[in-house]
Amino acid sequence: MEKKKEIKNKKGKSLFSRIVAWVHLWPSIVAGIIVVFVSLTGTIIVYGDEIMNYTAGDAKYVEVPQNAKRVTHQQLMKNIHDFNPALKVSEFVIFKDLKRSIRVRAFNPEVKKLAYVYVNPYSGKVIKVDETIYFFFVMAHLHSALLAGKVGGWIVAISTIVFVISTLTGLILWWPKKWNKTTRQASFTIKWKARFKRFNYDLHNVYGFYSLIVCFILGMTGLIIFFHPMMELTIKSTGGSVEHMDDILPKMDSTRTSKDMIPFAFEILQKEFPDKPSVSIWNFDQQKMGAFVFTSGTAGLKSRENADISVFDRYSGKKIEIDKKYLRHETTENIVWQLHMGQWWGQLGKLSTFLAGIIATSLPITGFLIWWGRRNKKGKKSTEVKNIHRNRKEVHHDKNI
């Protein structure tokens, strides 16, 4: 009995409970501001694709001429260069819909801005340069490194570790000691008409539980993306190769005539990916590789939903069979990004990630208010005790007189 008493504090809490409570509270107090900032910027990014799709406006569509022929890659690059010589093209997204314009991702190093360039797929004319993506580019860098380079990246990573641990300790603290009607109601529902302290506690406790799984996934995928050994371990666990697919692709042969990338991409989209809305191809290393790498699916900022990868010889047009371990590398990396960006299960995944992001932003705030309220309560109690002792001393002194 004496041993049992030793591991209990005055409120009857076990040593384990006190350790869990300490780990949940104090690291979160220290990292709280960073967690709020990272969660908020991440939440803003979730619907970035939809916002950019809206800001593109009419530039997304063109009139299809009779006997329409797709513009060549060379002509497309020339037109973009003539429009703005500073633009460096990194990616093309070609849509199956004949009325859709080609979406080009480009970076302007002179002003250090990222933009989407919408180009007529038949005439090659630049329709619009939309810099909305630059806002999300900045948000992404604030989210991942506070715009503070490697130091900022480590600050975010350490804060994310604290956040992931707090989801686990939070579950332990949330778990009712007894499962009955009263505890179930307190654990799963919010008293909307309660006083602020109780209402704030419910927001932290109940919403924290409902968002726990998504928040844990967001935190873990963020750590996998930051720590390269974790990404490599994740890729290996799925049977993927640590080496990138580009390392084994054939090299450019200047003695042979290459197929034109843009018309060929549209042809492949129709034949190889009949159920996919678009295909994307990176413009990097086009002067080095002897193959075209096409990624189909719904293209997002950093990932693609329902993605499939196909590689074709740029000279013969024949499909190149790639070892599955290299494809698993690409697939695993994409899935990690999908989970982190909320690009899974369509709008359900986006909404779940968005709501979890809002809750994650609020958790350090509601948690701090809970701690502050209890701190003040303890302060009031200690003041009351001191006043009682002081009054007793004064009464005793008066009696002696």
ZALO-887453 format. One line per field, with one value per residue (C-alpha): residue in three letters; x, y, z. Coordinates in steps of 0.2 Angstrom, whole numbers, plus 5000, padded with zeros to 4 digits. Example, Ala and Ser with C-alpha at 12.3 -4.5 7.8 and 13.67 -1.06 7.14 Angstrom:
<kolzas>
residuo	Ala / Ser
c1	5062 / 5068
c2	4978 / 4995
c3	5039 / 5036
</kolzas>
This chain:
<kolzas>
residuo	Met / Glu / Lys / Lys / Lys / Glu / Ile / Lys / Asn / Lys / Lys / Gly / Lys / Ser / Leu / Phe / Ser / Arg / Ile / Val / Ala / Trp / Val / His / Leu / Trp / Pro / Ser / Ile / Val / Ala / Gly / Ile / Ile / Val / Val / Phe / Val / Ser / Leu / Thr / Gly / Thr / Ile / Ile / Val / Tyr / Gly / Asp / Glu / Ile / Met / Asn / Tyr / Thr / Ala / Gly / Asp / Ala / Lys / Tyr / Val / Glu / Val / Pro / Gln / Asn / Ala / Lys / Arg / Val / Thr / His / Gln / Gln / Leu / Met / Lys / Asn / Ile / His / Asp / Phe / Asn / Pro / Ala / Leu / Lys / Val / Ser / Glu / Phe / Val / Ile / Phe / Lys / Asp / Leu / Lys / Arg / Ser / Ile / Arg / Val / Arg / Ala / Phe / Asn / Pro / Glu / Val / Lys / Lys / Leu / Ala / Tyr / Val / Tyr / Val / Asn / Pro / Tyr / Ser / Gly / Lys / Val / Ile / Lys / Val / Asp / Glu / Thr / Ile / Tyr / Phe / Phe / Phe / Val / Met / Ala / His / Leu / His / Ser / Ala / Leu / Leu / Ala / Gly / Lys / Val / Gly / Gly / Trp / Ile / Val / Ala / Ile / Ser / Thr / Ile / Val / Phe / Val / Ile / Ser / Thr / Leu / Thr / Gly / Leu / Ile / Leu / Trp / Trp / Pro / Lys / Lys / Trp / Asn / Lys / Thr / Thr / Arg / Gln / Ala / Ser / Phe / Thr / Ile / Lys / Trp / Lys / Ala / Arg / Phe / Lys / Arg / Phe / Asn / Tyr / Asp / Leu / His / Asn / Val / Tyr / Gly / Phe / Tyr / Ser / Leu / Ile / Val / Cys / Phe / Ile / Leu / Gly / Met / Thr / Gly / Leu / Ile / Ile / Phe / Phe / His / Pro / Met / Met / Glu / Leu / Thr / Ile / Lys / Ser / Thr / Gly / Gly / Ser / Val / Glu / His / Met / Asp / Asp / Ile / Leu / Pro / Lys / Met / Asp / Ser / Thr / Arg / Thr / Ser / Lys / Asp / Met / Ile / Pro / Phe / Ala / Phe / Glu / Ile / Leu / Gln / Lys / Glu / Phe / Pro / Asp / Lys / Pro / Ser / Val / Ser / Ile / Trp / Asn / Phe / Asp / Gln / Gln / Lys / Met / Gly / Ala / Phe / Val / Phe / Thr / Ser / Gly / Thr / Ala / Gly / Leu / Lys / Ser / Arg / Glu / Asn / Ala / Asp / Ile / Ser / Val / Phe / Asp / Arg / Tyr / Ser / Gly / Lys / Lys / Ile / Glu / Ile / Asp / Lys / Lys / Tyr / Leu / Arg / His / Glu / Thr / Thr / Glu / Asn / Ile / Val / Trp / Gln / Leu / His / Met / Gly / Gln / Trp / Trp / Gly / Gln / Leu / Gly / Lys / Leu / Ser / Thr / Phe / Leu / Ala / Gly / Ile / Ile / Ala / Thr / Ser / Leu / Pro / Ile / Thr / Gly / Phe / Leu / Ile / Trp / Trp / Gly / Arg / Arg / Asn / Lys / Lys / Gly / Lys / Lys / Ser / Thr / Glu / Val / Lys / Asn / Ile / His / Arg / Asn / Arg / Lys / Glu / Val / His / His / Asp / Lys / Asn / Ile
c1	5000 / 5014 / 5022 / 5006 / 5005 / 5022 / 5018 / 5003 / 5002 / 4989 / 4976 / 4978 / 4987 / 5000 / 5018 / 5014 / 4999 / 5010 / 5024 / 5011 / 5004 / 5021 / 5026 / 5009 / 5010 / 5028 / 5035 / 5019 / 5020 / 5037 / 5033 / 5015 / 5018 / 5027 / 5014 / 5000 / 5010 / 5014 / 4997 / 4989 / 5000 / 4997 / 4979 / 4979 / 4988 / 4975 / 4963 / 4977 / 4973 / 4955 / 4959 / 4972 / 4959 / 4947 / 4959 / 4964 / 4947 / 4944 / 4962 / 4959 / 4949 / 4951 / 4941 / 4946 / 4949 / 4945 / 4958 / 4967 / 4985 / 4994 / 5008 / 5026 / 5037 / 5049 / 5036 / 5028 / 5045 / 5049 / 5032 / 5035 / 5052 / 5046 / 5032 / 5045 / 5063 / 5066 / 5053 / 5061 / 5049 / 5049 / 5033 / 5019 / 5001 / 4991 / 4973 / 4962 / 4948 / 4951 / 4946 / 4958 / 4974 / 4991 / 4996 / 5015 / 5024 / 5037 / 5049 / 5056 / 5073 / 5074 / 5059 / 5060 / 5042 / 5033 / 5019 / 5007 / 5007 / 4992 / 4995 / 4984 / 4988 / 4985 / 4992 / 5005 / 4999 / 5002 / 4984 / 4988 / 5002 / 4994 / 5005 / 4993 / 5004 / 5018 / 5007 / 5006 / 5024 / 5028 / 5015 / 5024 / 5041 / 5034 / 5026 / 5041 / 5055 / 5048 / 5058 / 5073 / 5083 / 5090 / 5088 / 5070 / 5068 / 5075 / 5064 / 5048 / 5054 / 5057 / 5040 / 5032 / 5040 / 5032 / 5016 / 5016 / 5020 / 5006 / 4993 / 4998 / 4999 / 4983 / 4974 / 4981 / 4974 / 4958 / 4954 / 4941 / 4945 / 4927 / 4916 / 4899 / 4885 / 4893 / 4911 / 4905 / 4895 / 4910 / 4922 / 4913 / 4902 / 4904 / 4894 / 4890 / 4881 / 4894 / 4905 / 4920 / 4933 / 4922 / 4918 / 4937 / 4941 / 4929 / 4936 / 4953 / 4948 / 4934 / 4940 / 4957 / 4951 / 4941 / 4956 / 4969 / 4971 / 4973 / 4984 / 4995 / 4997 / 5000 / 5014 / 5022 / 5022 / 5029 / 5043 / 5046 / 5047 / 5060 / 5071 / 5078 / 5082 / 5064 / 5059 / 5071 / 5066 / 5047 / 5052 / 5062 / 5047 / 5036 / 5049 / 5055 / 5073 / 5082 / 5089 / 5078 / 5071 / 5080 / 5096 / 5092 / 5084 / 5092 / 5103 / 5100 / 5106 / 5109 / 5111 / 5093 / 5077 / 5066 / 5047 / 5039 / 5035 / 5018 / 5008 / 5016 / 5010 / 4992 / 4993 / 4999 / 4985 / 4972 / 4979 / 4988 / 4978 / 4960 / 4952 / 4964 / 4960 / 4978 / 4996 / 5011 / 5029 / 5044 / 5054 / 5070 / 5083 / 5075 / 5091 / 5099 / 5086 / 5082 / 5065 / 5049 / 5042 / 5023 / 5013 / 4994 / 4981 / 4974 / 4990 / 4992 / 5005 / 5016 / 5007 / 4995 / 4979 / 4977 / 4994 / 5001 / 5019 / 5024 / 5040 / 5043 / 5058 / 5058 / 5064 / 5054 / 5039 / 5039 / 5035 / 5050 / 5047 / 5053 / 5058 / 5044 / 5056 / 5059 / 5040 / 5037 / 5049 / 5039 / 5022 / 5027 / 5035 / 5019 / 5008 / 5017 / 5014 / 4996 / 4993 / 5002 / 4993 / 4976 / 4975 / 4967 / 4949 / 4944 / 4936 / 4933 / 4952 / 4954 / 4940 / 4946 / 4964 / 4957 / 4946 / 4961 / 4972 / 4960 / 4959 / 4978 / 4980 / 4968 / 4975 / 4990 / 4979 / 4965 / 4978 / 4987 / 4971 / 4967 / 4984 / 4983 / 4966 / 4973 / 4988 / 4978 / 4967 / 4982 / 4988 / 4971 / 4971 / 4989 / 4984 / 4969 / 4979 / 4992 / 4978 / 4970 / 4987 / 4990 / 4973 / 4976 / 4993 / 4984 / 4970 / 4983 / 4994 / 4978 / 4974 / 4992 / 4990
c2	5000 / 5012 / 5009 / 5013 / 5029 / 5034 / 5033 / 5044 / 5062 / 5072 / 5071 / 5052 / 5053 / 5039 / 5043 / 5038 / 5050 / 5064 / 5061 / 5060 / 5076 / 5085 / 5079 / 5085 / 5102 / 5109 / 5105 / 5111 / 5127 / 5130 / 5125 / 5131 / 5147 / 5138 / 5124 / 5138 / 5146 / 5130 / 5123 / 5140 / 5141 / 5123 / 5125 / 5140 / 5129 / 5115 / 5123 / 5131 / 5121 / 5126 / 5144 / 5145 / 5136 / 5150 / 5164 / 5157 / 5162 / 5161 / 5158 / 5139 / 5138 / 5141 / 5139 / 5124 / 5128 / 5116 / 5103 / 5108 / 5104 / 5104 / 5117 / 5110 / 5111 / 5122 / 5135 / 5134 / 5138 / 5152 / 5160 / 5160 / 5167 / 5181 / 5185 / 5186 / 5181 / 5179 / 5165 / 5148 / 5133 / 5118 / 5109 / 5107 / 5100 / 5095 / 5091 / 5079 / 5091 / 5099 / 5116 / 5117 / 5127 / 5121 / 5125 / 5129 / 5131 / 5144 / 5154 / 5171 / 5172 / 5191 / 5194 / 5177 / 5173 / 5157 / 5158 / 5148 / 5152 / 5148 / 5144 / 5141 / 5123 / 5126 / 5144 / 5143 / 5161 / 5166 / 5169 / 5174 / 5174 / 5170 / 5173 / 5167 / 5152 / 5163 / 5167 / 5148 / 5146 / 5159 / 5150 / 5133 / 5140 / 5148 / 5132 / 5121 / 5133 / 5150 / 5157 / 5155 / 5142 / 5126 / 5134 / 5137 / 5120 / 5112 / 5124 / 5118 / 5099 / 5100 / 5108 / 5095 / 5081 / 5090 / 5091 / 5072 / 5067 / 5078 / 5069 / 5053 / 5060 / 5069 / 5053 / 5045 / 5060 / 5061 / 5042 / 5040 / 5030 / 5023 / 5021 / 5026 / 5038 / 5053 / 5051 / 5047 / 5063 / 5073 / 5065 / 5066 / 5081 / 5100 / 5110 / 5125 / 5134 / 5131 / 5144 / 5149 / 5138 / 5123 / 5127 / 5130 / 5114 / 5105 / 5113 / 5107 / 5089 / 5084 / 5092 / 5086 / 5068 / 5070 / 5077 / 5066 / 5053 / 5066 / 5077 / 5063 / 5059 / 5077 / 5078 / 5061 / 5064 / 5082 / 5073 / 5060 / 5074 / 5084 / 5069 / 5061 / 5045 / 5043 / 5045 / 5032 / 5020 / 5023 / 5020 / 5004 / 4997 / 4997 / 4988 / 5004 / 5008 / 5023 / 5027 / 5039 / 5033 / 5047 / 5038 / 5023 / 5032 / 5032 / 5047 / 5060 / 5055 / 5070 / 5060 / 5054 / 5064 / 5066 / 5066 / 5082 / 5082 / 5092 / 5083 / 5066 / 5069 / 5073 / 5057 / 5047 / 5054 / 5048 / 5030 / 5026 / 5036 / 5035 / 5038 / 5052 / 5071 / 5077 / 5072 / 5082 / 5082 / 5091 / 5102 / 5099 / 5088 / 5088 / 5091 / 5076 / 5062 / 5051 / 5047 / 5056 / 5053 / 5056 / 5057 / 5056 / 5060 / 5076 / 5087 / 5097 / 5109 / 5095 / 5079 / 5070 / 5061 / 5044 / 5045 / 5034 / 5035 / 5029 / 5031 / 5032 / 5032 / 5050 / 5044 / 5028 / 5032 / 5015 / 5012 / 5008 / 4995 / 5002 / 4990 / 4991 / 4996 / 5013 / 5015 / 5011 / 5025 / 5037 / 5031 / 5030 / 5048 / 5054 / 5046 / 5054 / 5071 / 5067 / 5063 / 5079 / 5090 / 5083 / 5077 / 5060 / 5054 / 5070 / 5084 / 5073 / 5072 / 5091 / 5095 / 5083 / 5090 / 5108 / 5105 / 5096 / 5110 / 5123 / 5112 / 5110 / 5129 / 5131 / 5117 / 5126 / 5141 / 5132 / 5122 / 5137 / 5145 / 5129 / 5130 / 5148 / 5146 / 5133 / 5143 / 5158 / 5146 / 5139 / 5157 / 5162 / 5147 / 5150 / 5168 / 5163 / 5151 / 5165 / 5177 / 5164 / 5161 / 5180 / 5182 / 5168 / 5176 / 5193 / 5185 / 5176 / 5192 / 5202 / 5188 / 5189 / 5208
c3	5000 / 5004 / 4987 / 4978 / 4988 / 4983 / 4964 / 4966 / 4969 / 4979 / 4966 / 4964 / 4947 / 4943 / 4938 / 4920 / 4919 / 4926 / 4913 / 4899 / 4905 / 4906 / 4889 / 4882 / 4890 / 4891 / 4874 / 4866 / 4875 / 4869 / 4851 / 4851 / 4841 / 4827 / 4826 / 4824 / 4810 / 4801 / 4803 / 4797 / 4781 / 4777 / 4778 / 4766 / 4753 / 4753 / 4741 / 4731 / 4715 / 4716 / 4718 / 4704 / 4693 / 4697 / 4694 / 4677 / 4671 / 4653 / 4649 / 4653 / 4637 / 4618 / 4602 / 4592 / 4574 / 4560 / 4555 / 4571 / 4573 / 4590 / 4591 / 4592 / 4607 / 4598 / 4593 / 4610 / 4619 / 4606 / 4609 / 4628 / 4626 / 4614 / 4627 / 4641 / 4639 / 4658 / 4660 / 4663 / 4659 / 4670 / 4666 / 4654 / 4658 / 4643 / 4644 / 4635 / 4633 / 4615 / 4622 / 4636 / 4634 / 4639 / 4656 / 4658 / 4675 / 4673 / 4685 / 4682 / 4691 / 4688 / 4700 / 4708 / 4704 / 4699 / 4687 / 4677 / 4658 / 4648 / 4630 / 4615 / 4610 / 4592 / 4588 / 4602 / 4608 / 4626 / 4633 / 4651 / 4664 / 4681 / 4696 / 4709 / 4711 / 4718 / 4733 / 4737 / 4733 / 4747 / 4758 / 4755 / 4759 / 4775 / 4779 / 4777 / 4783 / 4788 / 4773 / 4784 / 4775 / 4784 / 4801 / 4798 / 4791 / 4807 / 4818 / 4809 / 4809 / 4828 / 4831 / 4820 / 4830 / 4846 / 4837 / 4832 / 4850 / 4857 / 4846 / 4854 / 4872 / 4869 / 4865 / 4881 / 4891 / 4882 / 4885 / 4898 / 4914 / 4913 / 4898 / 4903 / 4897 / 4906 / 4900 / 4882 / 4881 / 4888 / 4877 / 4860 / 4862 / 4865 / 4877 / 4866 / 4880 / 4893 / 4901 / 4891 / 4901 / 4898 / 4880 / 4877 / 4885 / 4874 / 4858 / 4863 / 4869 / 4857 / 4841 / 4845 / 4845 / 4829 / 4820 / 4828 / 4813 / 4800 / 4810 / 4814 / 4796 / 4791 / 4804 / 4799 / 4781 / 4784 / 4794 / 4780 / 4767 / 4778 / 4783 / 4768 / 4777 / 4782 / 4764 / 4759 / 4772 / 4767 / 4749 / 4753 / 4764 / 4748 / 4738 / 4729 / 4724 / 4732 / 4715 / 4704 / 4688 / 4678 / 4682 / 4672 / 4657 / 4640 / 4636 / 4622 / 4604 / 4594 / 4578 / 4578 / 4575 / 4590 / 4590 / 4595 / 4613 / 4613 / 4599 / 4605 / 4623 / 4617 / 4607 / 4622 / 4633 / 4621 / 4619 / 4635 / 4647 / 4641 / 4658 / 4664 / 4662 / 4659 / 4657 / 4663 / 4657 / 4664 / 4653 / 4663 / 4655 / 4639 / 4630 / 4640 / 4640 / 4626 / 4633 / 4637 / 4655 / 4655 / 4672 / 4670 / 4683 / 4691 / 4693 / 4709 / 4716 / 4722 / 4719 / 4707 / 4711 / 4702 / 4695 / 4682 / 4674 / 4657 / 4648 / 4629 / 4618 / 4611 / 4594 / 4590 / 4601 / 4608 / 4626 / 4638 / 4651 / 4668 / 4682 / 4695 / 4709 / 4701 / 4698 / 4716 / 4721 / 4711 / 4717 / 4735 / 4735 / 4726 / 4739 / 4753 / 4745 / 4742 / 4760 / 4765 / 4753 / 4755 / 4737 / 4740 / 4738 / 4728 / 4738 / 4753 / 4756 / 4753 / 4765 / 4779 / 4777 / 4777 / 4793 / 4802 / 4797 / 4805 / 4821 / 4822 / 4821 / 4835 / 4847 / 4854 / 4857 / 4866 / 4875 / 4881 / 4887 / 4897 / 4905 / 4908 / 4917 / 4928 / 4932 / 4937 / 4948 / 4957 / 4960 / 4967 / 4978 / 4985 / 4988 / 4997 / 5008 / 5012 / 5017 / 5028 / 5037 / 5038 / 5046 / 5058 / 5063 / 5066 / 5077 / 5087 / 5089 / 5094 / 5107 / 5115 / 5116
</kolzas>
